[in-house]
Amino acid sequence: MVRRMSIFSNLVRQADGAFSALYGPYLLQSALQPIFTERADGRLQIAVLKGLVRASTNGVPCSPTDFFQYVPEDERAAVDGLCRSLHILNAGALGRRDAALIVNFNGGLYRTPQAIRHELERLRLSAHEAGLPPARIACELREHPEDEPDELAHFAARLHEGGFSIAIDDYTGEDHDLARLQSLQPQFVTFDTAWLQDFSENSAGLALLRVLIGQFNTKNIRAIVTGIEDPDMIARCRDMGGPLMQGYLLARPEIAPTSFNLTFPEIEDEPRETIREAPFAGHSTAPEPRALRPLRQFGRRGA
C-alpha cells in the first residue's frame, strides 16, 4: 500500500498543465486519441478519448511492452495504475463536458481482493482529482491467455460497483465474445479491425453489422470502429448505423497537453457534446507533441 500510494503522490504537473511521471530512467506521458461520433448534420464531435502510455528515456521513445519488461513484477500493478492515473488527470484537464475516457487494464494483475481494493482506491482518487465522474471512465479489460474468465468477471463486477464503465476489444461476434458480453457487461465494444473489414465489404455483411450495432444500442453499449484511414470506411460506418469512429484520418494521438480543445472545440450555444466541423483528413499528419521536460525522479530504481 505504501509503495503504491508513494508512486501516485509523485505525479508531476508541468508548467503547461500536463501531468507526467518518472519511473527509474523512464519519462511516462499520456497520449490521448479522440474517438468520434458523427452528428446528423455531418459534423464530428469527440465522444471518447483513448489513453495511450508513452515511455521514453533520454528523449528516446520506448515501446510500452519494452517498458513494462523493465518494471519488476511486484511493481507492475502499481505502475500499470500509475499510467491510468496519468490518462485520467490529463483527460480531466481538458475540461470536456461529456467525453468519456477509455483506459487499458491488464486484468491479470488484479486477482486478489487487496489488489482490487487498491486499484479501486487509486481510480476513485484519480477521478476525483480530475473532476471526472467514474461512469465516464471506461476500464478496457483485455484478455490474456493466462487470465481466468471468472476472475476477470469478478474484477469487472467490482469496477461496476465502484461506478466505472467497462470496455472490451477485438470483438468478432463468436461464442467467446458473446460470453464476454454476458460476463463483463461492457459499455463500449471495439470491433476486431480485420474481422470488420472483411465483414463490411458487402451489403449483406453491412446489414448484419447494422443489426448488431442496433442491438448494442438497446443495451446501452457503444460500438467502436478503429483504423479509420480512408473516407470509404466512414461511409461504411454510416451504413452500419453510426458506430463511434477512431483512426488517423480523423485525429492522431497527441501527448498531453493536446490541441483538441482548439481543433475540436465544444460549442456553447448548441446541444451538449457538439463540436465544430473538422475535415476528415485535416489532422492526419499532425505529429505527437514534443516530450515534456522531466522534473523529478521516483520509483525503486534511480536513473
MIDOSE-1310 file (N, C-alpha, C; in nm, 2 decimals, decimal comma, always signed):
residues 303
mvrr	+0,08/-0,12/+0,00/+0,00/+0,00/+0,00/+0,09/+0,13/+0,00; +0,19/+0,13/+0,08/+0,28/+0,24/+0,09/+0,35/+0,27/-0,04; +0,40/+0,16/-0,11/+0,47/+0,19/-0,23/+0,37/+0,24/-0,34; +0,25/+0,18/-0,35/+0,15/+0,22/-0,45/+0,12/+0,37/-0,43
msif	+0,09/+0,41/-0,31/+0,05/+0,55/-0,29/+0,16/+0,64/-0,31; +0,29/+0,60/-0,27/+0,40/+0,69/-0,29/+0,43/+0,72/-0,44; +0,41/+0,61/-0,52/+0,42/+0,63/-0,66/+0,32/+0,73/-0,71; +0,19/+0,71/-0,67/+0,09/+0,80/-0,71/+0,12/+0,95/-0,67
snlv	+0,17/+0,97/-0,55/+0,19/+1,10/-0,50/+0,30/+1,17/-0,57; +0,38/+1,10/-0,64/+0,49/+1,16/-0,72/+0,46/+1,20/-0,86; +0,33/+1,19/-0,90/+0,29/+1,25/-1,02/+0,33/+1,40/-1,03; +0,37/+1,45/-1,14/+0,42/+1,58/-1,15/+0,34/+1,66/-1,25
rqad	+0,29/+1,78/-1,22/+0,22/+1,86/-1,31/+0,32/+1,96/-1,37; +0,33/+1,96/-1,50/+0,42/+2,05/-1,57/+0,37/+2,19/-1,58; +0,46/+2,29/-1,61/+0,41/+2,43/-1,63/+0,30/+2,44/-1,73; +0,30/+2,35/-1,83/+0,20/+2,36/-1,94/+0,07/+2,30/-1,90
gafs	+0,06/+2,25/-1,77/-0,07/+2,19/-1,72/-0,08/+2,04/-1,74; +0,01/+1,98/-1,81/+0,00/+1,83/-1,83/+0,07/+1,76/-1,71; +0,02/+1,64/-1,69/+0,08/+1,55/-1,59/+0,17/+1,45/-1,65; +0,28/+1,43/-1,59/+0,38/+1,33/-1,63/+0,43/+1,26/-1,51
alyg	+0,52/+1,16/-1,52/+0,58/+1,09/-1,41/+0,71/+1,03/-1,46; +0,80/+1,01/-1,36/+0,93/+0,94/-1,39/+0,93/+0,81/-1,31; +0,97/+0,70/-1,38/+0,99/+0,57/-1,31/+1,13/+0,52/-1,36; +1,22/+0,52/-1,26/+1,36/+0,49/-1,30/+1,41/+0,59/-1,40
pyll	+1,47/+0,54/-1,51/+1,52/+0,63/-1,62/+1,41/+0,67/-1,71; +1,28/+0,63/-1,69/+1,18/+0,65/-1,79/+1,09/+0,77/-1,76; +1,06/+0,85/-1,86/+0,96/+0,95/-1,85/+0,83/+0,89/-1,91; +0,72/+0,90/-1,83/+0,59/+0,85/-1,87/+0,50/+0,97/-1,90
qsal	+0,43/+0,96/-2,01/+0,34/+1,06/-2,05/+0,21/+1,00/-2,11; +0,11/+1,08/-2,12/-0,02/+1,04/-2,18/-0,03/+1,09/-2,32; -0,06/+0,99/-2,41/-0,11/+1,04/-2,54/-0,26/+1,00/-2,55; -0,34/+1,10/-2,59/-0,48/+1,08/-2,60/-0,52/+1,09/-2,74
qpif	-0,61/+1,00/-2,78/-0,66/+1,00/-2,92/-0,81/+1,01/-2,91; -0,87/+1,10/-2,99/-1,02/+1,11/-2,99/-1,09/+1,00/-3,06; -1,20/+0,96/-3,01/-1,29/+0,87/-3,08/-1,42/+0,95/-3,10; -1,47/+0,95/-3,22/-1,57/+1,05/-3,27/-1,71/+0,98/-3,29
tera	-1,81/+1,06/-3,27/-1,94/+1,03/-3,32/-1,98/+1,13/-3,43; -2,06/+1,09/-3,53/-2,10/+1,18/-3,63/-2,24/+1,23/-3,61; -2,26/+1,36/-3,60/-2,39/+1,42/-3,59/-2,48/+1,40/-3,71; -2,60/+1,42/-3,70/-2,69/+1,41/-3,81/-2,66/+1,51/-3,92
dgrl	-2,60/+1,62/-3,88/-2,56/+1,73/-3,98/-2,43/+1,70/-4,04; -2,36/+1,59/-4,01/-2,24/+1,55/-4,07/-2,11/+1,60/-3,99; -2,14/+1,67/-3,88/-2,02/+1,72/-3,81/-1,98/+1,62/-3,70; -1,85/+1,62/-3,68/-1,79/+1,53/-3,58/-1,78/+1,59/-3,44
qiav	-1,80/+1,50/-3,34/-1,78/+1,55/-3,20/-1,70/+1,44/-3,13; -1,62/+1,48/-3,04/-1,54/+1,39/-2,96/-1,64/+1,33/-2,85; -1,65/+1,19/-2,86/-1,73/+1,12/-2,77/-1,65/+1,05/-2,66; -1,53/+1,01/-2,70/-1,44/+0,93/-2,61/-1,30/+0,97/-2,64
lkgl	-1,21/+0,96/-2,54/-1,07/+0,98/-2,55/-1,01/+0,84/-2,51; -0,91/+0,80/-2,59/-0,84/+0,67/-2,56/-0,70/+0,71/-2,50; -0,67/+0,66/-2,38/-0,54/+0,69/-2,32/-0,44/+0,59/-2,36; -0,32/+0,64/-2,41/-0,21/+0,56/-2,46/-0,09/+0,60/-2,38
vras	-0,02/+0,51/-2,32/+0,11/+0,55/-2,25/+0,22/+0,57/-2,35; +0,30/+0,67/-2,32/+0,42/+0,70/-2,40/+0,54/+0,70/-2,30; +0,63/+0,61/-2,32/+0,75/+0,60/-2,23/+0,87/+0,64/-2,32; +0,97/+0,70/-2,25/+1,09/+0,74/-2,32/+1,20/+0,75/-2,22
tngv	+1,32/+0,74/-2,26/+1,44/+0,75/-2,18/+1,54/+0,83/-2,25; +1,59/+0,94/-2,19/+1,68/+1,04/-2,25/+1,63/+1,08/-2,39; +1,50/+1,10/-2,40/+1,44/+1,15/-2,52/+1,42/+1,05/-2,63; +1,45/+0,92/-2,60/+1,44/+0,81/-2,70/+1,31/+0,73/-2,66
pcsp	+1,21/+0,73/-2,76/+1,09/+0,65/-2,73/+1,12/+0,51/-2,70; +1,03/+0,45/-2,62/+1,04/+0,31/-2,58/+0,90/+0,25/-2,59; +0,88/+0,13/-2,65/+0,75/+0,07/-2,66/+0,70/+0,04/-2,52; +0,56/+0,05/-2,50/+0,51/+0,01/-2,37/+0,55/-0,13/-2,33
tdff	+0,56/-0,23/-2,43/+0,60/-0,36/-2,40/+0,74/-0,37/-2,34; +0,83/-0,30/-2,40/+0,97/-0,30/-2,35/+0,98/-0,23/-2,22; +0,90/-0,12/-2,20/+0,90/-0,05/-2,07/+0,85/-0,14/-1,96; +0,74/-0,21/-1,98/+0,69/-0,30/-1,87/+0,77/-0,42/-1,85
qyvp	+0,85/-0,46/-1,94/+0,95/-0,57/-1,92/+1,06/-0,52/-1,82; +1,08/-0,39/-1,82/+1,18/-0,33/-1,73/+1,13/-0,33/-1,58; +0,99/-0,31/-1,57/+0,93/-0,30/-1,44/+0,93/-0,43/-1,36; +0,98/-0,44/-1,24/+0,98/-0,56/-1,16/+0,84/-0,61/-1,14
eder	+0,82/-0,74/-1,14/+0,69/-0,80/-1,13/+0,61/-0,75/-1,01; +0,67/-0,73/-0,90/+0,60/-0,68/-0,78/+0,56/-0,54/-0,79; +0,60/-0,46/-0,89/+0,56/-0,32/-0,90/+0,47/-0,30/-1,02; +0,44/-0,40/-1,10/+0,37/-0,38/-1,23/+0,23/-0,33/-1,21
aavd	+0,16/-0,38/-1,10/+0,03/-0,34/-1,08/+0,03/-0,19/-1,05; +0,12/-0,14/-0,96/+0,13/+0,00/-0,92/+0,17/+0,08/-1,04; +0,26/+0,04/-1,13/+0,30/+0,12/-1,24/+0,18/+0,12/-1,35; +0,12/+0,01/-1,36/+0,00/+0,00/-1,45/-0,10/+0,10/-1,41
glcr	-0,13/+0,11/-1,28/-0,22/+0,20/-1,23/-0,18/+0,35/-1,24; -0,05/+0,37/-1,23/+0,01/+0,50/-1,25/-0,02/+0,55/-1,39; +0,00/+0,47/-1,49/-0,03/+0,51/-1,62/-0,17/+0,55/-1,64; -0,27/+0,48/-1,58/-0,41/+0,52/-1,59/-0,43/+0,65/-1,52
slhi	-0,37/+0,67/-1,40/-0,38/+0,80/-1,33/-0,34/+0,91/-1,42; -0,23/+0,89/-1,50/-0,19/+1,00/-1,59/-0,29/+1,03/-1,69; -0,35/+0,92/-1,75/-0,46/+0,95/-1,85/-0,58/+1,02/-1,79; -0,62/+0,97/-1,68/-0,74/+1,03/-1,61/-0,72/+1,18/-1,58
lnag	-0,60/+1,21/-1,52/-0,57/+1,35/-1,49/-0,56/+1,44/-1,61; -0,49/+1,39/-1,71/-0,47/+1,47/-1,84/-0,60/+1,48/-1,91; -0,69/+1,38/-1,91/-0,82/+1,39/-1,98/-0,90/+1,49/-1,90; -0,90/+1,49/-1,77/-0,98/+1,58/-1,69/-0,93/+1,73/-1,71
algr	-0,80/+1,75/-1,74/-0,75/+1,88/-1,76/-0,81/+1,95/-1,88; -0,86/+1,86/-1,98/-0,92/+1,92/-2,10/-1,05/+1,99/-2,07; -1,12/+1,94/-1,96/-1,24/+2,01/-1,92/-1,36/+1,98/-2,02; -1,35/+1,87/-2,09/-1,47/+1,84/-2,18/-1,59/+1,80/-2,10
rdaa	-1,71/+1,84/-2,14/-1,83/+1,83/-2,06/-1,87/+1,68/-2,05; -1,86/+1,61/-2,16/-1,93/+1,48/-2,17/-1,84/+1,37/-2,22; -1,72/+1,40/-2,27/-1,64/+1,29/-2,33/-1,60/+1,19/-2,23; -1,61/+1,06/-2,26/-1,56/+0,95/-2,18/-1,41/+0,93/-2,20
livn	-1,35/+0,84/-2,12/-1,21/+0,81/-2,14/-1,20/+0,66/-2,12; -1,13/+0,60/-2,22/-1,10/+0,45/-2,21/-0,96/+0,44/-2,17; -0,94/+0,36/-2,06/-0,80/+0,33/-2,01/-0,78/+0,18/-2,01; -0,67/+0,13/-2,05/-0,64/-0,01/-2,06/-0,61/-0,07/-1,93
fngg	-0,65/-0,20/-1,91/-0,62/-0,27/-1,79/-0,55/-0,41/-1,83; -0,45/-0,45/-1,75/-0,41/-0,59/-1,75/-0,48/-0,66/-1,64; -0,59/-0,72/-1,66/-0,68/-0,77/-1,56/-0,60/-0,88/-1,47; -0,51/-0,94/-1,53/-0,43/-1,05/-1,46/-0,35/-0,99/-1,34
lyrt	-0,33/-0,86/-1,34/-0,25/-0,80/-1,23/-0,34/-0,78/-1,10; -0,47/-0,80/-1,12/-0,56/-0,76/-1,01/-0,65/-0,89/-0,97; -0,59/-0,98/-0,91/-0,65/-1,11/-0,88/-0,70/-1,12/-0,74; -0,63/-1,06/-0,65/-0,66/-1,07/-0,51/-0,75/-0,96/-0,46
pqai	-0,83/-0,98/-0,36/-0,92/-0,87/-0,30/-0,84/-0,75/-0,27; -0,72/-0,76/-0,21/-0,63/-0,65/-0,18/-0,59/-0,57/-0,30; -0,55/-0,64/-0,41/-0,51/-0,57/-0,53/-0,62/-0,50/-0,59; -0,74/-0,56/-0,59/-0,86/-0,49/-0,65/-0,90/-0,37/-0,57
rhel	-0,89/-0,38/-0,44/-0,93/-0,27/-0,35/-0,83/-0,15/-0,37; -0,70/-0,18/-0,38/-0,60/-0,08/-0,40/-0,63/-0,01/-0,53; -0,66/-0,08/-0,64/-0,68/-0,02/-0,77/-0,81/+0,06/-0,77; -0,91/+0,02/-0,71/-1,03/+0,10/-0,70/-1,01/+0,23/-0,62
erlr	-0,93/+0,22/-0,52/-0,90/+0,34/-0,44/-0,82/+0,44/-0,53; -0,73/+0,39/-0,61/-0,65/+0,48/-0,70/-0,74/+0,54/-0,80; -0,83/+0,46/-0,86/-0,92/+0,51/-0,96/-1,01/+0,62/-0,91; -1,07/+0,59/-0,79/-1,15/+0,69/-0,73/-1,08/+0,82/-0,70
lsah	-0,96/+0,81/-0,65/-0,88/+0,93/-0,62/-0,85/+1,01/-0,75; -0,80/+0,93/-0,85/-0,77/+1,00/-0,98/-0,89/+1,07/-1,04; -1,01/+1,00/-1,04/-1,13/+1,05/-1,09/-1,17/+1,18/-1,02; -1,16/+1,17/-0,88/-1,20/+1,29/-0,80/-1,11/+1,41/-0,83
eagl	-0,98/+1,38/-0,84/-0,88/+1,49/-0,87/-0,90/+1,55/-1,01; -0,94/+1,46/-1,10/-0,96/+1,51/-1,24/-1,10/+1,57/-1,26; -1,19/+1,56/-1,17/-1,32/+1,61/-1,19/-1,40/+1,53/-1,29; -1,37/+1,40/-1,30/-1,44/+1,31/-1,40/-1,53/+1,21/-1,32
ppar	-1,66/+1,21/-1,35/-1,75/+1,11/-1,29/-1,70/+0,97/-1,32; -1,70/+0,87/-1,23/-1,65/+0,74/-1,26/-1,71/+0,68/-1,38; -1,84/+0,70/-1,41/-1,91/+0,64/-1,52/-1,85/+0,68/-1,65; -1,78/+0,80/-1,66/-1,71/+0,84/-1,78/-1,57/+0,78/-1,80
iace	-1,53/+0,70/-1,70/-1,40/+0,63/-1,72/-1,43/+0,48/-1,75; -1,39/+0,44/-1,87/-1,42/+0,30/-1,91/-1,29/+0,22/-1,90; -1,30/+0,11/-1,82/-1,18/+0,03/-1,80/-1,18/-0,08/-1,90; -1,09/-0,08/-2,00/-1,08/-0,17/-2,10/-1,01/-0,30/-2,05
lreh	-1,08/-0,41/-2,04/-1,03/-0,53/-1,99/-0,99/-0,62/-2,11; -0,86/-0,63/-2,13/-0,80/-0,71/-2,24/-0,76/-0,84/-2,19; -0,81/-0,95/-2,25/-0,78/-1,08/-2,20/-0,64/-1,13/-2,25; -0,58/-1,20/-2,16/-0,45/-1,27/-2,19/-0,47/-1,42/-2,17
pede	-0,39/-1,50/-2,24/-0,41/-1,64/-2,23/-0,41/-1,70/-2,09; -0,34/-1,64/-2,00/-0,33/-1,69/-1,86/-0,45/-1,64/-1,77; -0,53/-1,55/-1,82/-0,64/-1,50/-1,74/-0,75/-1,60/-1,72; -0,81/-1,60/-1,60/-0,92/-1,68/-1,57/-1,05/-1,60/-1,59
pdel	-1,14/-1,65/-1,68/-1,26/-1,57/-1,71/-1,34/-1,54/-1,58; -1,35/-1,63/-1,48/-1,43/-1,60/-1,36/-1,36/-1,48/-1,28; -1,23/-1,48/-1,28/-1,16/-1,37/-1,21/-1,18/-1,24/-1,28; -1,17/-1,24/-1,41/-1,20/-1,12/-1,49/-1,34/-1,07/-1,47
ahfa	-1,43/-1,16/-1,46/-1,57/-1,12/-1,44/-1,59/-1,06/-1,30; -1,52/-1,12/-1,20/-1,53/-1,06/-1,07/-1,47/-0,93/-1,06; -1,36/-0,91/-1,13/-1,30/-0,77/-1,13/-1,39/-0,67/-1,20; -1,45/-0,71/-1,31/-1,54/-0,62/-1,38/-1,66/-0,59/-1,29
arlh	-1,71/-0,68/-1,22/-1,82/-0,66/-1,13/-1,78/-0,55/-1,02; -1,66/-0,57/-0,97/-1,62/-0,47/-0,87/-1,60/-0,33/-0,93; -1,55/-0,32/-1,05/-1,54/-0,19/-1,12/-1,68/-0,13/-1,14; -1,77/-0,21/-1,18/-1,91/-0,16/-1,19/-1,96/-0,11/-1,06
eggf	-1,94/-0,19/-0,95/-1,99/-0,15/-0,82/-1,93/-0,01/-0,78; -1,81/+0,02/-0,83/-1,74/+0,14/-0,80/-1,79/+0,26/-0,89; -1,88/+0,22/-0,98/-1,94/+0,33/-1,07/-1,87/+0,34/-1,20; -1,76/+0,26/-1,23/-1,69/+0,27/-1,35/-1,75/+0,19/-1,46
siai	-1,72/+0,23/-1,58/-1,77/+0,16/-1,70/-1,67/+0,06/-1,74; -1,71/-0,03/-1,84/-1,62/-0,14/-1,89/-1,61/-0,13/-2,04; -1,50/-0,16/-2,09/-1,48/-0,17/-2,24/-1,41/-0,30/-2,27; -1,44/-0,36/-2,39/-1,37/-0,48/-2,44/-1,33/-0,45/-2,58
ddyt	-1,23/-0,52/-2,63/-1,18/-0,50/-2,76/-1,18/-0,63/-2,84; -1,14/-0,62/-2,97/-1,13/-0,74/-3,06/-1,25/-0,82/-3,07; -1,37/-0,76/-3,07/-1,49/-0,83/-3,08/-1,52/-0,88/-3,22; -1,56/-1,01/-3,23/-1,58/-1,07/-3,36/-1,72/-1,14/-3,37
gedh	-1,79/-1,14/-3,26/-1,93/-1,20/-3,26/-1,93/-1,35/-3,24; -1,81/-1,41/-3,21/-1,81/-1,55/-3,19/-1,86/-1,59/-3,05; -1,87/-1,71/-3,02/-1,93/-1,76/-2,89/-1,85/-1,70/-2,78; -1,72/-1,70/-2,79/-1,63/-1,65/-2,68/-1,66/-1,50/-2,66
dlar	-1,69/-1,42/-2,76/-1,72/-1,28/-2,74/-1,85/-1,26/-2,68; -1,95/-1,35/-2,72/-2,08/-1,34/-2,66/-2,07/-1,37/-2,51; -1,98/-1,46/-2,47/-1,96/-1,49/-2,33/-1,90/-1,37/-2,26; -1,81/-1,30/-2,33/-1,75/-1,18/-2,26/-1,86/-1,07/-2,24
lqsl	-1,95/-1,06/-2,34/-2,05/-0,96/-2,32/-2,14/-0,99/-2,20; -2,17/-1,12/-2,18/-2,25/-1,16/-2,07/-2,18/-1,14/-1,94; -2,05/-1,18/-1,93/-1,98/-1,18/-1,80/-1,93/-1,04/-1,76; -1,89/-0,96/-1,86/-1,82/-0,83/-1,83/-1,92/-0,72/-1,84
qpqf	-2,03/-0,73/-1,91/-2,13/-0,62/-1,91/-2,07/-0,49/-1,96; -2,01/-0,48/-2,07/-1,94/-0,36/-2,11/-2,03/-0,25/-2,16; -1,98/-0,13/-2,16/-2,05/-0,01/-2,21/-1,99/+0,03/-2,35; -1,87/-0,02/-2,38/-1,80/+0,00/-2,50/-1,75/-0,13/-2,56
vtfd	-1,77/-0,15/-2,69/-1,72/-0,27/-2,76/-1,64/-0,23/-2,88; -1,52/-0,26/-2,89/-1,44/-0,23/-3,01/-1,43/-0,35/-3,10; -1,47/-0,33/-3,23/-1,46/-0,45/-3,32/-1,32/-0,48/-3,36; -1,30/-0,61/-3,38/-1,17/-0,65/-3,44/-1,16/-0,59/-3,58
tawl	-1,05/-0,52/-3,61/-1,03/-0,45/-3,73/-1,04/-0,54/-3,85; -0,96/-0,65/-3,85/-0,96/-0,74/-3,97/-1,09/-0,80/-3,99; -1,16/-0,85/-3,89/-1,29/-0,91/-3,90/-1,39/-0,81/-3,96; -1,39/-0,69/-3,91/-1,48/-0,59/-3,95/-1,46/-0,55/-4,10
qdfs	-1,33/-0,54/-4,14/-1,30/-0,51/-4,28/-1,36/-0,61/-4,37; -1,34/-0,74/-4,34/-1,39/-0,84/-4,42/-1,55/-0,85/-4,42; -1,60/-0,82/-4,31/-1,75/-0,83/-4,29/-1,82/-0,72/-4,35; -1,76/-0,60/-4,37/-1,83/-0,48/-4,42/-1,81/-0,46/-4,56
ensa	-1,75/-0,55/-4,64/-1,72/-0,53/-4,78/-1,84/-0,57/-4,87; -1,95/-0,61/-4,81/-2,06/-0,64/-4,90/-2,19/-0,60/-4,82; -2,30/-0,59/-4,90/-2,42/-0,53/-4,84/-2,48/-0,62/-4,74; -2,47/-0,75/-4,75/-2,52/-0,85/-4,65/-2,45/-0,83/-4,52
glal	-2,32/-0,82/-4,53/-2,24/-0,80/-4,41/-2,27/-0,67/-4,34; -2,28/-0,56/-4,42/-2,32/-0,43/-4,36/-2,46/-0,44/-4,29; -2,55/-0,51/-4,35/-2,68/-0,52/-4,29/-2,68/-0,59/-4,16; -2,60/-0,70/-4,15/-2,58/-0,77/-4,02/-2,52/-0,68/-3,92
lrvl	-2,42/-0,61/-3,96/-2,35/-0,52/-3,86/-2,44/-0,41/-3,81; -2,53/-0,37/-3,90/-2,63/-0,27/-3,86/-2,72/-0,32/-3,75; -2,76/-0,45/-3,77/-2,85/-0,51/-3,67/-2,77/-0,53/-3,54; -2,65/-0,57/-3,55/-2,57/-0,59/-3,43/-2,55/-0,46/-3,35
igqf	-2,52/-0,35/-3,42/-2,50/-0,22/-3,36/-2,63/-0,17/-3,30; -2,74/-0,20/-3,37/-2,87/-0,16/-3,31/-2,90/-0,24/-3,18; -2,86/-0,37/-3,18/-2,88/-0,45/-3,06/-2,80/-0,39/-2,95; -2,67/-0,35/-2,98/-2,59/-0,29/-2,88/-2,65/-0,16/-2,82
ntkn	-2,70/-0,08/-2,91/-2,76/+0,04/-2,87/-2,88/+0,02/-2,77; -2,96/-0,08/-2,79/-3,07/-0,11/-2,70/-3,02/-0,15/-2,56; -2,89/-0,20/-2,55/-2,83/-0,24/-2,42/-2,74/-0,13/-2,37; -2,74/-0,01/-2,43/-2,66/+0,10/-2,39/-2,51/+0,06/-2,40
irai	-2,48/-0,01/-2,51/-2,34/-0,04/-2,55/-2,30/+0,04/-2,67; -2,19/+0,11/-2,67/-2,15/+0,19/-2,78/-2,04/+0,11/-2,86; -2,07/+0,08/-2,99/-1,97/+0,01/-3,07/-1,87/+0,11/-3,12; -1,74/+0,06/-3,13/-1,63/+0,15/-3,18/-1,56/+0,08/-3,30
vtgi	-1,55/+0,15/-3,41/-1,47/+0,11/-3,52/-1,34/+0,18/-3,53; -1,23/+0,11/-3,52/-1,10/+0,17/-3,52/-1,04/+0,15/-3,66; -0,92/+0,21/-3,68/-0,85/+0,20/-3,81/-0,91/+0,28/-3,92; -0,98/+0,39/-3,89/-1,04/+0,47/-3,99/-0,93/+0,55/-4,06
edpd	-0,90/+0,50/-4,19/-0,79/+0,57/-4,26/-0,83/+0,61/-4,40; -0,95/+0,59/-4,44/-0,99/+0,63/-4,57/-1,14/+0,67/-4,56; -1,19/+0,76/-4,65/-1,33/+0,80/-4,64/-1,43/+0,69/-4,67; -1,39/+0,59/-4,75/-1,48/+0,48/-4,77/-1,52/+0,41/-4,64
miar	-1,43/+0,40/-4,55/-1,47/+0,34/-4,42/-1,56/+0,42/-4,34; -1,56/+0,55/-4,36/-1,65/+0,64/-4,29/-1,79/+0,62/-4,35; -1,80/+0,60/-4,48/-1,93/+0,58/-4,55/-1,98/+0,44/-4,50; -1,90/+0,34/-4,48/-1,94/+0,21/-4,43/-2,00/+0,23/-4,29
crdm	-1,93/+0,31/-4,21/-1,98/+0,33/-4,07/-2,12/+0,39/-4,08; -2,15/+0,48/-4,17/-2,28/+0,53/-4,18/-2,38/+0,42/-4,21; -2,34/+0,33/-4,31/-2,43/+0,22/-4,34/-2,45/+0,13/-4,23; -2,36/+0,12/-4,14/-2,37/+0,03/-4,02/-2,46/+0,09/-3,92
ggpl	-2,49/+0,21/-3,92/-2,58/+0,27/-3,82/-2,51/+0,37/-3,73; -2,39/+0,41/-3,77/-2,32/+0,52/-3,70/-2,25/+0,48/-3,57; -2,16/+0,38/-3,57/-2,08/+0,35/-3,45/-1,98/+0,46/-3,43; -1,92/+0,46/-3,31/-1,81/+0,56/-3,29/-1,69/+0,52/-3,38
mqgy	-1,61/+0,62/-3,41/-1,50/+0,61/-3,51/-1,37/+0,66/-3,45; -1,26/+0,58/-3,48/-1,13/+0,62/-3,43/-1,03/+0,58/-3,54; -0,94/+0,68/-3,57/-0,84/+0,65/-3,67/-0,76/+0,77/-3,71; -0,65/+0,75/-3,77/-0,55/+0,86/-3,81/-0,62/+0,95/-3,91
llar	-0,71/+0,91/-3,99/-0,78/+1,00/-4,08/-0,85/+1,11/-4,00; -0,90/+1,08/-3,89/-0,98/+1,17/-3,81/-0,90/+1,25/-3,71; -0,81/+1,18/-3,64/-0,72/+1,25/-3,55/-0,62/+1,16/-3,50; -0,49/+1,20/-3,49/-0,38/+1,12/-3,44/-0,38/+1,14/-3,29
peia	-0,31/+1,05/-3,22/-0,29/+1,07/-3,07/-0,20/+1,19/-3,05; -0,22/+1,26/-2,94/-0,13/+1,37/-2,91/-0,09/+1,36/-2,76; +0,03/+1,39/-2,73/+0,08/+1,38/-2,60/+0,02/+1,51/-2,53; -0,03/+1,49/-2,40/-0,08/+1,60/-2,33/+0,02/+1,70/-2,29
ptsf	-0,01/+1,83/-2,30/-0,14/+1,88/-2,33/-0,17/+1,88/-2,48; -0,29/+1,84/-2,51/-0,33/+1,82/-2,65/-0,39/+1,95/-2,71; -0,41/+1,95/-2,84/-0,47/+2,07/-2,90/-0,62/+2,05/-2,93; -0,68/+1,95/-2,87/-0,81/+1,91/-2,91/-0,92/+2,01/-2,88
nltf	-0,90/+2,09/-2,77/-1,00/+2,20/-2,74/-0,99/+2,31/-2,85; -0,88/+2,32/-2,92/-0,87/+2,42/-3,03/-0,92/+2,36/-3,16; -0,88/+2,23/-3,19/-0,91/+2,17/-3,32/-1,05/+2,11/-3,32; -1,10/+2,07/-3,20/-1,24/+2,02/-3,19/-1,31/+2,08/-3,08
peie	-1,33/+2,21/-3,08/-1,39/+2,28/-2,96/-1,53/+2,24/-2,94; -1,58/+2,25/-2,82/-1,72/+2,24/-2,79/-1,79/+2,37/-2,82; -1,92/+2,36/-2,86/-1,99/+2,48/-2,90/-2,09/+2,50/-2,79; -2,08/+2,62/-2,73/-2,15/+2,65/-2,61/-2,30/+2,67/-2,63
depr	-2,33/+2,73/-2,75/-2,47/+2,76/-2,78/-2,55/+2,65/-2,85; -2,50/+2,53/-2,86/-2,57/+2,42/-2,92/-2,58/+2,31/-2,82; -2,65/+2,20/-2,85/-2,67/+2,09/-2,75/-2,53/+2,04/-2,71; -2,53/+1,98/-2,59/-2,41/+1,93/-2,54/-2,34/+1,82/-2,62
etir	-2,21/+1,81/-2,61/-2,13/+1,71/-2,68/-2,12/+1,74/-2,83; -2,13/+1,87/-2,87/-2,11/+1,91/-3,01/-1,98/+1,98/-3,03; -1,92/+1,97/-3,15/-1,80/+2,04/-3,18/-1,82/+2,10/-3,32; -1,72/+2,18/-3,36/-1,73/+2,24/-3,50/-1,68/+2,13/-3,60
eapf	-1,73/+2,15/-3,72/-1,69/+2,06/-3,83/-1,55/+2,06/-3,85; -1,48/+1,94/-3,87/-1,34/+1,93/-3,90/-1,32/+1,84/-4,02; -1,24/+1,88/-4,12/-1,22/+1,79/-4,23/-1,16/+1,66/-4,19; -1,21/+1,55/-4,25/-1,16/+1,42/-4,21/-1,01/+1,41/-4,22
aghs	-0,95/+1,46/-4,32/-0,80/+1,45/-4,34/-0,72/+1,56/-4,28; -0,79/+1,65/-4,22/-0,72/+1,77/-4,17/-0,62/+1,75/-4,07; -0,62/+1,64/-4,00/-0,52/+1,61/-3,89/-0,44/+1,49/-3,91; -0,44/+1,44/-4,03/-0,38/+1,31/-4,05/-0,23/+1,31/-4,04
tape	-0,17/+1,42/-4,05/-0,02/+1,43/-4,04/+0,03/+1,50/-3,92; -0,06/+1,53/-3,83/-0,02/+1,61/-3,71/+0,07/+1,52/-3,62; +0,19/+1,56/-3,59/+0,28/+1,47/-3,51/+0,24/+1,49/-3,36; +0,28/+1,39/-3,28/+0,26/+1,40/-3,14/+0,35/+1,51/-3,09
pral	+0,31/+1,59/-2,99/+0,39/+1,70/-2,94/+0,52/+1,65/-2,88; +0,61/+1,74/-2,86/+0,74/+1,71/-2,81/+0,73/+1,65/-2,67; +0,84/+1,58/-2,63/+0,84/+1,52/-2,49/+0,85/+1,63/-2,39; +0,78/+1,61/-2,28/+0,79/+1,71/-2,17/+0,92/+1,70/-2,09
rplr	+0,96/+1,81/-2,03/+1,08/+1,81/-1,96/+1,07/+1,73/-1,83; +1,15/+1,63/-1,80/+1,15/+1,56/-1,67/+1,17/+1,66/-1,56; +1,10/+1,64/-1,45/+1,11/+1,73/-1,34/+1,17/+1,66/-1,22; +1,12/+1,54/-1,18/+1,18/+1,47/-1,07/+1,17/+1,32/-1,07
qfgr	+1,25/+1,26/-1,00/+1,27/+1,11/-1,00/+1,20/+1,04/-0,89; +1,14/+0,93/-0,92/+1,09/+0,85/-0,81/+1,08/+0,70/-0,86; +1,04/+0,61/-0,77/+1,04/+0,47/-0,80/+1,16/+0,40/-0,74; +1,16/+0,27/-0,75/+1,26/+0,19/-0,68/+1,39/+0,21/-0,74
rga	+1,40/+0,23/-0,87/+1,53/+0,24/-0,94/+1,57/+0,38/-0,97; +1,69/+0,42/-0,96/+1,73/+0,55/-0,99/+1,78/+0,56/-1,14; +1,78/+0,68/-1,19/+1,83/+0,69/-1,33/+1,98/+0,69/-1,33
